[in-house]
Amino acid sequence: MSEPVTRTDALPTADQVAEFVAGRIRKLQHGVIANRSESVAALARLRRAAGKEPGSVPDVLEYTLGPELTWPGAPNSPTHAETAAHLALTLYAIHQQALTERMHRDGGQFGLGRAARRLIPGDLGERPHPVLRRFQALGTSADIGELAHHARGLVQQLRGQRIPLDYGRLARQLMRWQQPGGPEQVRLVWGREFFAHQKPEQEQEQEG
């Protein structure tokens, strides 16, 4: 009998990871806003899994894993897709905690760089703002673990100001970050969002 062939075309793409995460979060978010106990409990479990290795917390696997993220012959260690989904979902759980507003919103205007910039009122000024320092630390992370650490701190600040994120978009970027050349590409996108878009107060006027 011949050996099974591992199909490289079956590997999940960044877009598939984004769709998976956005779909899971929309369902959870709908339940949380409606104050359904099972959704609130699911977010609590996901928060406890924040900072843990993907796949290491059994009671969140029903949310963080799915057939869209795996393929025949997948390795025993967490894949890039599984890592991106786990990180995005646990960050969302931190972001949404105890809030009745939707902290996941679709659209480029809810990208990570723009959201971080909205934490700084007005101009950046001459002295580095603490948010800018955190954002720069996020962008220069040496690996996905360090990136996850800085992202959690930033998301906690966004939660405090009730500033939403597009978590599907973030999951796509977290997937890309782990691939060759990915950190540079993602860093450029985040930097453009942070430094090159209109001032936060102008953006809020347009959203309103």
VEXVEXPA-165928 format. One line per field, with one value per atom (N, C-alpha, C, O): residue number from 1; chain; atom name; x, y, z. Coordinates in steps of 0.05 Angstrom, whole numbers, plus 5000, padded with zeros to 4 digits. Atoms other than C-alpha are relative to their C-alpha. Example, Ala and Ser with C-alpha at 12.3 -4.5 7.8 and 13.67 -1.06 7.14 Angstrom:
% VEXVEXPA-165928
k [1:1:1:1:2:2:2:2]
c [A:A:A:A:A:A:A:A]
a [N:CA:C:O:N:CA:C:O]
c1 [5018:5246:5018:5039:4984:5273:4985:4995]
c2 [4976:4910:5024:5024:4976:4979:5022:5044]
c3 [5000:5156:5000:5013:4999:5143:5014:5018]
//
This chain:
% VEXVEXPA-165928
k [1:1:1:1:2:2:2:2:3:3:3:3:4:4:4:4:5:5:5:5:6:6:6:6:7:7:7:7:8:8:8:8:9:9:9:9:10:10:10:10:11:11:11:11:12:12:12:12:13:13:13:13:14:14:14:14:15:15:15:15:16:16:16:16:17:17:17:17:18:18:18:18:19:19:19:19:20:20:20:20:21:21:21:21:22:22:22:22:23:23:23:23:24:24:24:24:25:25:25:25:26:26:26:26:27:27:27:27:28:28:28:28:29:29:29:29:30:30:30:30:31:31:31:31:32:32:32:32:33:33:33:33:34:34:34:34:35:35:35:35:36:36:36:36:37:37:37:37:38:38:38:38:39:39:39:39:40:40:40:40:41:41:41:41:42:42:42:42:43:43:43:43:44:44:44:44:45:45:45:45:46:46:46:46:47:47:47:47:48:48:48:48:49:49:49:49:50:50:50:50:51:51:51:51:52:52:52:52:53:53:53:53:54:54:54:54:55:55:55:55:56:56:56:56:57:57:57:57:58:58:58:58:59:59:59:59:60:60:60:60:61:61:61:61:62:62:62:62:63:63:63:63:64:64:64:64:65:65:65:65:66:66:66:66:67:67:67:67:68:68:68:68:69:69:69:69:70:70:70:70:71:71:71:71:72:72:72:72:73:73:73:73:74:74:74:74:75:75:75:75:76:76:76:76:77:77:77:77:78:78:78:78:79:79:79:79:80:80:80:80:81:81:81:81:82:82:82:82:83:83:83:83:84:84:84:84:85:85:85:85:86:86:86:86:87:87:87:87:88:88:88:88:89:89:89:89:90:90:90:90:91:91:91:91:92:92:92:92:93:93:93:93:94:94:94:94:95:95:95:95:96:96:96:96:97:97:97:97:98:98:98:98:99:99:99:99:100:100:100:100:101:101:101:101:102:102:102:102:103:103:103:103:104:104:104:104:105:105:105:105:106:106:106:106:107:107:107:107:108:108:108:108:109:109:109:109:110:110:110:110:111:111:111:111:112:112:112:112:113:113:113:113:114:114:114:114:115:115:115:115:116:116:116:116:117:117:117:117:118:118:118:118:119:119:119:119:120:120:120:120:121:121:121:121:122:122:122:122:123:123:123:123:124:124:124:124:125:125:125:125:126:126:126:126:127:127:127:127:128:128:128:128:129:129:129:129:130:130:130:130:131:131:131:131:132:132:132:132:133:133:133:133:134:134:134:134:135:135:135:135:136:136:136:136:137:137:137:137:138:138:138:138:139:139:139:139:140:140:140:140:141:141:141:141:142:142:142:142:143:143:143:143:144:144:144:144:145:145:145:145:146:146:146:146:147:147:147:147:148:148:148:148:149:149:149:149:150:150:150:150:151:151:151:151:152:152:152:152:153:153:153:153:154:154:154:154:155:155:155:155:156:156:156:156:157:157:157:157:158:158:158:158:159:159:159:159:160:160:160:160:161:161:161:161:162:162:162:162:163:163:163:163:164:164:164:164:165:165:165:165:166:166:166:166:167:167:167:167:168:168:168:168:169:169:169:169:170:170:170:170:171:171:171:171:172:172:172:172:173:173:173:173:174:174:174:174:175:175:175:175:176:176:176:176:177:177:177:177:178:178:178:178:179:179:179:179:180:180:180:180:181:181:181:181:182:182:182:182:183:183:183:183:184:184:184:184:185:185:185:185:186:186:186:186:187:187:187:187:188:188:188:188:189:189:189:189:190:190:190:190:191:191:191:191:192:192:192:192:193:193:193:193:194:194:194:194:195:195:195:195:196:196:196:196:197:197:197:197:198:198:198:198:199:199:199:199:200:200:200:200:201:201:201:201:202:202:202:202:203:203:203:203:204:204:204:204:205:205:205:205:206:206:206:206:207:207:207:207:208:208:208:208]
c [A:A:A:A:A:A:A:A:A:A:A:A:A:A:A:A:A:A:A:A:A:A:A:A:A:A:A:A:A:A:A:A:A:A:A:A:A:A:A:A:A:A:A:A:A:A:A:A:A:A:A:A:A:A:A:A:A:A:A:A:A:A:A:A:A:A:A:A:A:A:A:A:A:A:A:A:A:A:A:A:A:A:A:A:A:A:A:A:A:A:A:A:A:A:A:A:A:A:A:A:A:A:A:A:A:A:A:A:A:A:A:A:A:A:A:A:A:A:A:A:A:A:A:A:A:A:A:A:A:A:A:A:A:A:A:A:A:A:A:A:A:A:A:A:A:A:A:A:A:A:A:A:A:A:A:A:A:A:A:A:A:A:A:A:A:A:A:A:A:A:A:A:A:A:A:A:A:A:A:A:A:A:A:A:A:A:A:A:A:A:A:A:A:A:A:A:A:A:A:A:A:A:A:A:A:A:A:A:A:A:A:A:A:A:A:A:A:A:A:A:A:A:A:A:A:A:A:A:A:A:A:A:A:A:A:A:A:A:A:A:A:A:A:A:A:A:A:A:A:A:A:A:A:A:A:A:A:A:A:A:A:A:A:A:A:A:A:A:A:A:A:A:A:A:A:A:A:A:A:A:A:A:A:A:A:A:A:A:A:A:A:A:A:A:A:A:A:A:A:A:A:A:A:A:A:A:A:A:A:A:A:A:A:A:A:A:A:A:A:A:A:A:A:A:A:A:A:A:A:A:A:A:A:A:A:A:A:A:A:A:A:A:A:A:A:A:A:A:A:A:A:A:A:A:A:A:A:A:A:A:A:A:A:A:A:A:A:A:A:A:A:A:A:A:A:A:A:A:A:A:A:A:A:A:A:A:A:A:A:A:A:A:A:A:A:A:A:A:A:A:A:A:A:A:A:A:A:A:A:A:A:A:A:A:A:A:A:A:A:A:A:A:A:A:A:A:A:A:A:A:A:A:A:A:A:A:A:A:A:A:A:A:A:A:A:A:A:A:A:A:A:A:A:A:A:A:A:A:A:A:A:A:A:A:A:A:A:A:A:A:A:A:A:A:A:A:A:A:A:A:A:A:A:A:A:A:A:A:A:A:A:A:A:A:A:A:A:A:A:A:A:A:A:A:A:A:A:A:A:A:A:A:A:A:A:A:A:A:A:A:A:A:A:A:A:A:A:A:A:A:A:A:A:A:A:A:A:A:A:A:A:A:A:A:A:A:A:A:A:A:A:A:A:A:A:A:A:A:A:A:A:A:A:A:A:A:A:A:A:A:A:A:A:A:A:A:A:A:A:A:A:A:A:A:A:A:A:A:A:A:A:A:A:A:A:A:A:A:A:A:A:A:A:A:A:A:A:A:A:A:A:A:A:A:A:A:A:A:A:A:A:A:A:A:A:A:A:A:A:A:A:A:A:A:A:A:A:A:A:A:A:A:A:A:A:A:A:A:A:A:A:A:A:A:A:A:A:A:A:A:A:A:A:A:A:A:A:A:A:A:A:A:A:A:A:A:A:A:A:A:A:A:A:A:A:A:A:A:A:A:A:A:A:A:A:A:A:A:A:A:A:A:A:A:A:A:A:A:A:A:A:A:A:A:A:A:A:A:A:A:A:A:A:A:A:A:A:A:A:A:A:A:A:A:A:A:A:A:A:A:A:A:A:A:A:A:A:A:A:A:A:A:A:A:A:A:A:A:A:A:A:A:A:A:A:A:A:A:A:A:A:A:A:A:A:A:A:A:A:A:A:A:A:A:A:A:A:A:A:A:A:A:A:A:A:A:A:A:A:A:A:A:A:A:A:A:A:A:A:A:A:A:A:A:A:A:A:A:A:A:A:A:A:A:A:A:A:A:A:A:A:A]
a [N:CA:C:O:N:CA:C:O:N:CA:C:O:N:CA:C:O:N:CA:C:O:N:CA:C:O:N:CA:C:O:N:CA:C:O:N:CA:C:O:N:CA:C:O:N:CA:C:O:N:CA:C:O:N:CA:C:O:N:CA:C:O:N:CA:C:O:N:CA:C:O:N:CA:C:O:N:CA:C:O:N:CA:C:O:N:CA:C:O:N:CA:C:O:N:CA:C:O:N:CA:C:O:N:CA:C:O:N:CA:C:O:N:CA:C:O:N:CA:C:O:N:CA:C:O:N:CA:C:O:N:CA:C:O:N:CA:C:O:N:CA:C:O:N:CA:C:O:N:CA:C:O:N:CA:C:O:N:CA:C:O:N:CA:C:O:N:CA:C:O:N:CA:C:O:N:CA:C:O:N:CA:C:O:N:CA:C:O:N:CA:C:O:N:CA:C:O:N:CA:C:O:N:CA:C:O:N:CA:C:O:N:CA:C:O:N:CA:C:O:N:CA:C:O:N:CA:C:O:N:CA:C:O:N:CA:C:O:N:CA:C:O:N:CA:C:O:N:CA:C:O:N:CA:C:O:N:CA:C:O:N:CA:C:O:N:CA:C:O:N:CA:C:O:N:CA:C:O:N:CA:C:O:N:CA:C:O:N:CA:C:O:N:CA:C:O:N:CA:C:O:N:CA:C:O:N:CA:C:O:N:CA:C:O:N:CA:C:O:N:CA:C:O:N:CA:C:O:N:CA:C:O:N:CA:C:O:N:CA:C:O:N:CA:C:O:N:CA:C:O:N:CA:C:O:N:CA:C:O:N:CA:C:O:N:CA:C:O:N:CA:C:O:N:CA:C:O:N:CA:C:O:N:CA:C:O:N:CA:C:O:N:CA:C:O:N:CA:C:O:N:CA:C:O:N:CA:C:O:N:CA:C:O:N:CA:C:O:N:CA:C:O:N:CA:C:O:N:CA:C:O:N:CA:C:O:N:CA:C:O:N:CA:C:O:N:CA:C:O:N:CA:C:O:N:CA:C:O:N:CA:C:O:N:CA:C:O:N:CA:C:O:N:CA:C:O:N:CA:C:O:N:CA:C:O:N:CA:C:O:N:CA:C:O:N:CA:C:O:N:CA:C:O:N:CA:C:O:N:CA:C:O:N:CA:C:O:N:CA:C:O:N:CA:C:O:N:CA:C:O:N:CA:C:O:N:CA:C:O:N:CA:C:O:N:CA:C:O:N:CA:C:O:N:CA:C:O:N:CA:C:O:N:CA:C:O:N:CA:C:O:N:CA:C:O:N:CA:C:O:N:CA:C:O:N:CA:C:O:N:CA:C:O:N:CA:C:O:N:CA:C:O:N:CA:C:O:N:CA:C:O:N:CA:C:O:N:CA:C:O:N:CA:C:O:N:CA:C:O:N:CA:C:O:N:CA:C:O:N:CA:C:O:N:CA:C:O:N:CA:C:O:N:CA:C:O:N:CA:C:O:N:CA:C:O:N:CA:C:O:N:CA:C:O:N:CA:C:O:N:CA:C:O:N:CA:C:O:N:CA:C:O:N:CA:C:O:N:CA:C:O:N:CA:C:O:N:CA:C:O:N:CA:C:O:N:CA:C:O:N:CA:C:O:N:CA:C:O:N:CA:C:O:N:CA:C:O:N:CA:C:O:N:CA:C:O:N:CA:C:O:N:CA:C:O:N:CA:C:O:N:CA:C:O:N:CA:C:O:N:CA:C:O:N:CA:C:O:N:CA:C:O:N:CA:C:O:N:CA:C:O:N:CA:C:O:N:CA:C:O:N:CA:C:O:N:CA:C:O:N:CA:C:O:N:CA:C:O:N:CA:C:O:N:CA:C:O:N:CA:C:O:N:CA:C:O:N:CA:C:O:N:CA:C:O:N:CA:C:O:N:CA:C:O:N:CA:C:O:N:CA:C:O:N:CA:C:O:N:CA:C:O:N:CA:C:O:N:CA:C:O:N:CA:C:O:N:CA:C:O:N:CA:C:O:N:CA:C:O:N:CA:C:O:N:CA:C:O:N:CA:C:O:N:CA:C:O:N:CA:C:O:N:CA:C:O:N:CA:C:O:N:CA:C:O]
c1 [5017:5000:5018:5037:4983:5028:4995:4974:5002:5042:4980:4979:5018:4989:5015:5037:4987:5006:4989:4964:5008:5004:4995:5013:5008:4967:5008:4996:4993:5001:4978:4977:5021:4940:4978:4959:5020:4900:5008:4992:4992:4940:4982:4975:5018:4895:5015:5039:4989:4907:4994:4977:5005:4909:4971:4959:5028:4840:4982:4962:5017:4811:5001:4981:4997:4839:4983:4970:5016:4808:4970:4956:5029:4740:4992:4970:5006:4743:4997:4978:5000:4760:4976:4962:5022:4710:4973:4956:5025:4655:4995:4973:5003:4669:4994:4978:5004:4673:4973:4961:5027:4609:4979:4961:5020:4571:5003:4983:4996:4603:4991:4978:5007:4593:4970:4959:5030:4519:4989:4971:5009:4510:5007:4991:4991:4549:4983:4974:5017:4510:4972:4959:5027:4446:5000:4980:4996:4474:4992:4980:5005:4469:5022:5046:4981:4503:5022:5045:4980:4537:5022:5045:4980:4571:5018:5042:4984:4593:5020:5043:4982:4622:5022:5045:4980:4657:5022:5046:4980:4692:5017:5041:4985:4713:5021:5044:4980:4746:5021:5045:4980:4780:5019:5043:4981:4808:5020:5043:4981:4838:5021:5042:4981:4871:5020:5039:4982:4905:5028:5032:4972:4980:5008:5032:4994:4976:5005:4997:4993:5002:4974:4956:5024:4949:4997:5016:5005:4917:5005:4999:4993:4939:4977:4979:5023:4872:4976:4963:5020:4821:4972:4959:5027:4758:4996:4974:5004:4770:5004:5001:4994:4787:4976:4979:5024:4715:4997:4983:5001:4724:5025:5023:4975:4797:5009:5027:4992:4801:4976:4953:5020:4763:5012:5037:4989:4771:5012:5029:4989:4787:5030:5044:4973:4853:5020:5044:4981:4883:5000:4985:4998:4901:5013:5025:4987:4924:5030:5043:4971:4994:5009:5033:4992:4992:5019:5015:4981:5049:4987:4964:5010:5040:5000:4984:4999:5058:4980:4970:5020:5010:5009:5032:4994:5007:4998:4987:5003:5011:4971:4964:5029:4936:4988:4973:5010:4920:5010:4995:4989:4966:4986:4979:5013:4935:4972:4963:5028:4864:4999:4982:5000:4880:5006:4992:4992:4913:4978:4972:5021:4859:4975:4963:5024:4802:5004:4986:4995:4834:5003:4995:4999:4850:4972:4966:5027:4778:4986:4971:5013:4755:5008:4992:4991:4798:4987:4978:5010:4773:4970:4961:5029:4699:4990:4967:5008:4699:4983:4991:5019:4639:4991:4980:5009:4625:4975:4972:5024:4558:5002:4985:4995:4586:5015:5029:4986:4613:5029:5035:4971:4689:5012:5036:4991:4695:4983:4958:5014:4677:5016:5040:4987:4691:5008:4994:4993:4729:5028:5038:4973:4797:5003:5025:4999:4779:5003:5008:4996:4783:5025:5027:4974:4854:5015:5009:4986:4903:5015:5014:4986:4945:4982:4989:5019:4885:4988:4985:5011:4856:5020:5013:4979:4922:5003:5006:4997:4926:4977:4981:5023:4857:5003:4988:4995:4884:5015:5016:4985:4924:4984:4980:5016:4882:5018:5039:4986:4905:5026:5029:4974:4976:5018:5013:4982:5032:5018:5026:4983:5074:5030:5036:4971:5150:5009:5027:4991:5157:4984:4960:5013:5142:4977:4981:5023:5072:5002:5013:4998:5067:4986:4996:5013:5018:5018:5019:4982:5068:5023:5030:4978:5123:4989:5004:5011:5077:4996:5001:5005:5058:5026:5027:4974:5131:5011:5023:4991:5147:4985:4997:5016:5090:5012:5016:4990:5118:5027:5033:4973:5189:5003:5025:4999:5171:5017:5016:4982:5222:4986:4996:5014:5172:4971:4963:5029:5098:4993:4972:5005:5102:5003:4986:4996:5130:4978:4968:5022:5079:4974:4960:5024:5023:5000:4979:4998:5048:4994:4978:5005:5049:4972:4960:5027:4983:4979:4960:5019:4948:4999:4978:4999:4971:4986:4971:5013:4947:4970:4955:5029:4880:4987:4964:5011:4869:4996:4976:5004:4879:4977:4961:5023:4831:4974:4954:5024:4780:4993:4969:5006:4787:4988:4973:5011:4770:4978:4967:5021:4719:5005:4987:4992:4756:5000:5016:5002:4738:5023:5038:4981:4782:4986:4965:5008:4771:5017:5040:4985:4792:5005:5024:4994:4786:5025:5043:4976:4836:5025:5046:4978:4880:5010:5034:4992:4879:5016:5035:4986:4900:5029:5048:4973:4959:5017:5041:4986:4978:5010:5032:4992:4980:5024:5044:4978:5023:5025:5047:4977:5069:5019:5043:4985:5092:5014:5028:4990:5111:5025:5028:4976:5176:4993:4975:5005:5177:4976:4970:5025:5113:5002:4988:4998:5136:5004:4992:4994:5162:4974:4968:5025:5097:4979:4966:5021:5051:5008:4991:4991:5093:4995:4987:5004:5088:4970:4964:5029:5012:4992:4978:5007:5006:5011:4997:4988:5054:4985:4981:5016:5015:4974:4966:5026:4950:5004:4988:4995:4981:5008:4998:4988:5020:4989:4991:5007:4989:4971:4964:5029:4914:4993:5009:5009:4873:4999:5001:5000:4870:4976:4955:5022:4827:4974:4953:5025:4776:4986:4961:5012:4765:4987:4965:5010:4756:4974:4955:5024:4705:4976:4953:5021:4665:4988:4963:5009:4661:4984:4963:5014:4640:4972:4953:5025:4585:4980:4958]
c2 [4976:5000:5025:5026:4976:5068:5018:5017:4981:5121:5022:5031:4978:5175:5025:5030:4976:5240:5024:5027:4976:5304:5022:5029:4980:5356:5028:5038:4973:5423:5021:5042:4981:5456:5000:5016:5001:5436:5017:5020:4983:5481:5024:5037:4977:5536:5026:5029:4974:5605:5020:5015:4979:5669:5010:5017:4991:5688:4979:4987:5021:5621:5003:4999:4996:5634:5024:5023:4975:5704:4994:5003:5006:5677:4982:4985:5018:5622:5016:5013:4985:5670:5020:5021:4981:5723:4986:4997:5015:5671:4991:4993:5008:5643:5024:5022:4977:5712:5013:5021:4989:5737:4985:4996:5016:5679:5004:5008:4995:5689:5028:5032:4972:5764:5004:5018:4998:5757:4989:5001:5012:5712:5017:5019:4983:5757:5025:5033:4975:5820:4993:5009:5009:5780:4989:4980:5009:5760:4970:4962:5028:5686:4987:4991:5010:5647:4983:4983:5017:5597:5016:5008:4984:5652:5015:5017:4987:5690:4981:4988:5020:5626:4992:4987:5007:5611:5021:5015:4979:5679:4998:5004:5004:5666:4978:4981:5021:5601:5009:5002:4990:5635:5019:5019:4982:5688:4985:4992:5016:5635:4986:4979:5012:5606:5020:5012:4980:5672:4996:4992:5004:5665:4971:4965:5029:5589:4990:5002:5013:5544:4992:4980:5010:5532:4970:4955:5028:5465:4989:4966:5010:5461:5002:4991:4997:5481:4987:4998:5016:5428:5013:5009:4990:5467:5024:5035:4979:5520:4989:5004:5011:5473:5001:5003:4999:5473:5027:5030:4973:5548:5006:5020:4993:5551:4982:4988:5019:5490:4994:4997:5007:5469:4988:4991:5013:5431:5020:5013:4980:5497:5005:5016:4993:5501:4978:4982:5022:5433:4986:4994:5014:5385:4973:4969:5027:5312:5003:5016:4999:5303:5024:5030:4977:5365:4991:4969:5008:5365:4998:5007:5002:5349:5027:5031:4974:5420:5018:5013:4982:5478:5012:5020:4988:5503:5030:5041:4971:5575:5008:5028:4993:5575:4996:5013:5005:5545:5021:5030:4979:5594:5026:5040:4974:5654:5000:5020:5001:5631:5001:5015:5000:5616:5028:5037:4974:5683:5021:5036:4981:5723:4996:5016:5005:5689:5006:5017:4993:5696:5030:5040:4971:5769:5012:5031:4990:5781:4996:5013:5006:5748:5020:5028:4979:5797:5027:5041:4974:5856:5003:5025:4999:5839:4998:5003:5006:5824:5022:5045:4983:5856:5024:5043:4978:5903:4992:4969:5005:5909:5010:5004:4992:5943:4978:4962:5020:5901:5008:5028:4994:5899:4987:4992:5009:5860:5015:5014:4986:5903:4994:4995:5005:5887:5026:5046:4977:5935:5010:5009:4990:5966:5023:5027:4978:6026:4989:5005:5012:5977:4983:4964:5013:5954:5006:5026:4997:5947:5027:5040:4974:6008:5023:5041:4978:6054:5000:5021:5002:6028:5010:5025:4991:6040:5031:5044:4971:6111:5015:5037:4987:6126:5001:5016:4998:6115:5026:5033:4975:6179:5024:5027:4977:6243:5021:5027:4978:6296:4991:4968:5005:6300:4983:4982:5017:6253:5017:5007:4984:6310:4992:4974:5005:6311:4977:4962:5022:6262:4975:4976:5025:6189:4994:4993:5006:6172:4970:4954:5028:6108:4980:4958:5017:6079:4995:4973:5002:6093:4980:4964:5019:6056:4971:4953:5027:5996:4990:4967:5007:5997:4993:4974:5006:5999:4974:4959:5026:5941:4977:4956:5020:5902:4995:4971:5003:5915:4987:4974:5011:5895:4974:4966:5025:5831:4980:4978:5020:5776:4975:4961:5025:5719:5004:5024:4998:5705:5000:5012:4999:5694:5028:5037:4972:5764:5018:5036:4984:5792:4996:5016:5005:5759:5015:5026:4986:5789:5030:5041:4972:5860:5005:5026:4997:5850:4999:5014:5001:5831:5027:5036:4974:5896:5021:5038:4980:5937:4996:5015:5006:5902:5008:5018:4991:5916:5030:5040:4971:5990:5006:5025:4995:5987:4994:5008:5007:5953:5023:5030:4978:6010:5024:5038:4977:6061:4991:5008:5011:6016:5005:5014:4997:6018:4972:4955:5027:5958:4993:5011:5011:5915:4982:4970:5020:5874:4975:4974:5024:5806:4981:4965:5016:5771:5010:4995:4987:5821:4994:4989:5005:5812:4971:4966:5028:5736:4995:4980:5002:5742:5010:4998:4988:5786:4982:4980:5017:5739:4975:4964:5022:5682:5008:4994:4990:5723:5005:5000:4994:5744:4976:4979:5024:5672:4989:4969:5010:5663:5016:5038:4985:5683:5027:5030:4973:5758:5012:5036:4990:5765:5022:5042:4978:5808:5027:5047:4974:5862:5010:5034:4992:5862:5010:5030:4993:5864:5026:5043:4976:5916:5025:5046:4978:5961:5008:5031:4995:5954:5015:5035:4987:5971:5028:5046:4974:6029:5020:5043:4982:6058:5008:5031:4994:6052:5021:5039:4983:6086:5028:5048:4974:6143:5014:5039:4987:6156:5006:5018:4994:6160:5026:5038:4975:6220:5000:4978:4999:6244:4986:4984:5016:6203:5015:5003:4986:6258:5003:5003:4999:6264:4973:4972:5027:6189:4995:4984:5004:6188:5015:5006:4984:6243:4986:4986:5014:6202:4975:4969:5024:6139:5007:4992:4992:6177:5009:5017]
c3 [5000:5000:5000:5015:5002:4981:5024:5037:4978:5033:4994:4971:5006:5041:4993:5003:5009:5007:5016:5018:4986:5048:4980:4965:5020:5007:5010:5029:4992:5012:4994:5007:5005:4981:5021:5020:4979:5042:5024:5043:4977:5089:5001:4981:4998:5117:4993:4998:5008:5089:5022:5040:4981:5129:4999:5019:5003:5101:5013:5025:4988:5124:5031:5044:4971:5194:5009:5029:4993:5194:5000:5018:5001:5173:5023:5034:4978:5225:5026:5041:4975:5282:5000:5021:5001:5260:5004:5018:4996:5256:5028:5039:4972:5325:5018:5036:4982:5356:4996:5015:5004:5323:5016:5029:4985:5354:5030:5044:4972:5422:5008:5029:4993:5420:5001:5018:5000:5402:5026:5038:4975:5462:5025:5043:4978:5509:5002:5024:4999:5489:5009:5022:4991:5500:5029:5039:4972:5569:5003:5023:4998:5554:5016:5011:4981:5609:4987:4995:5012:5563:4985:4985:5013:5523:5020:5016:4979:5585:5012:5017:4989:5613:4980:4988:5021:5547:5000:4998:4999:5550:5024:5023:4975:5622:4996:5005:5005:5600:4981:4985:5019:5541:5014:5007:4986:5587:5017:5018:4984:5632:4982:4992:5019:5570:4988:4974:5011:5552:5011:5035:4992:5554:5002:5006:5000:5552:4972:4952:5025:5497:4986:4998:5015:5442:5003:4999:4997:5454:5028:5033:4973:5527:5020:5042:4982:5558:4987:4969:5014:5541:4998:4978:5001:5558:4982:4981:5020:5504:4971:4952:5027:5446:4982:4957:5018:5421:4987:4967:5012:5407:4983:4963:5013:5385:4978:4963:5020:5341:4981:4989:5019:5279:4975:4971:5024:5213:4981:4965:5018:5178:5006:4990:4991:5217:4997:5003:5000:5206:4972:4954:5025:5150:5005:5026:4997:5140:5003:4987:4995:5168:5016:5016:4984:5213:5022:5033:4979:5264:5027:5031:4972:5338:5015:5033:4987:5358:4987:4965:5012:5348:4974:4971:5026:5277:5001:5020:5001:5256:5001:5014:5000:5243:5027:5036:4973:5311:5020:5037:4982:5346:4996:5015:5006:5310:5011:5022:4991:5326:5030:5041:4971:5399:5011:5029:4990:5409:4995:5013:5006:5374:5017:5027:4984:5411:5030:5042:4971:5480:5004:5025:4999:5466:5000:5015:5001:5447:5027:5036:4974:5512:5021:5038:4982:5551:4994:5011:5010:5509:5007:5014:4997:5517:5029:5034:4973:5591:5013:5014:4985:5627:4985:4996:5016:5569:4984:4976:5015:5534:4971:4954:5028:5471:4986:4998:5016:5414:4997:4985:5002:5420:4976:4970:5027:5355:4980:4981:5021:5295:4974:4974:5026:5222:4986:4988:5016:5178:5006:5028:4997:5166:5020:5031:4980:5210:5028:5046:4974:5268:5001:5017:5000:5253:5026:5039:4975:5310:5002:5023:4999:5291:5005:5021:4997:5286:5029:5041:4973:5351:5021:5039:4982:5387:4999:5019:5003:5359:5014:5024:4987:5386:5030:5044:4971:5456:5008:5031:4995:5448:4991:4967:5009:5448:4987:4997:5014:5399:4988:4980:5013:5372:5018:5042:4984:5394:5018:5040:4984:5420:4997:4982:5002:5429:5016:5008:4983:5486:4993:4988:5007:5471:5019:5044:4984:5496:5009:4994:4991:5539:4980:4977:5020:5487:4976:4966:5023:5432:5007:4990:4992:5471:5000:4992:5000:5481:4972:4965:5028:5408:4986:4970:5012:5387:5011:4995:4989:5434:4987:4982:5014:5402:4973:4965:5027:5333:4997:4977:5001:5350:5015:5021:4985:5386:4985:4960:5012:5374:4991:4973:5007:5371:5007:5019:4996:5376:5030:5037:4971:5451:5011:5027:4991:5463:4988:5001:5012:5414:5015:5020:4984:5453:5026:5034:4974:5518:4996:5011:5004:5490:4990:4997:5010:5454:5023:5022:4977:5519:5015:5022:4986:5552:4984:4995:5017:5492:5000:5001:5000:5490:5026:5026:4974:5564:5000:5011:5002:5549:4981:4987:5019:5490:5014:5010:4985:5535:5019:5021:4981:5586:4986:4999:5015:5532:4981:4966:5017:5497:4971:4956:5028:5431:4987:4996:5011:5387:4980:4972:5019:5342:4980:4987:5019:5280:5005:4997:4992:5307:4977:4979:5024:5240:4986:4979:5012:5211:5017:5007:4983:5272:4998:4997:5003:5265:4975:4974:5025:5193:5003:4992:4996:5214:5019:5015:4982:5271:4985:4990:5017:5221:4982:4981:5018:5173:5015:5005:4984:5229:5003:5004:4994:5239:4975:4976:5025:5166:4991:5001:5009:5130:4989:4972:5009:5120:5012:5008:4989:5159:5020:5018:4981:5218:4987:4996:5013:5172:4986:4987:5014:5130:5020:5015:4981:5190:5015:5019:4987:5225:4983:4993:5018:5164:4999:4999:5000:5162:5026:5025:4975:5236:5002:5011:4999:5229:4983:4990:5018:5170:5014:5013:4987:5209:5023:5027:4977:5270:4993:5004:5006:5238:4976:4974:5025:5170:4996:4976:5004:5181:5014:5028:4989:5201:5031:5043:4971:5273:5012:4999:4988:5321:5002:4997:4997:5332:4973:4973:5026:5257:4993:4982:5005:5252:5015:5004:4984:5308:4988:4989:5012:5274:4976:4972:5023:5210:5008:4996:4991:5248:5011:5007:4989:5283:4978:4984]
//
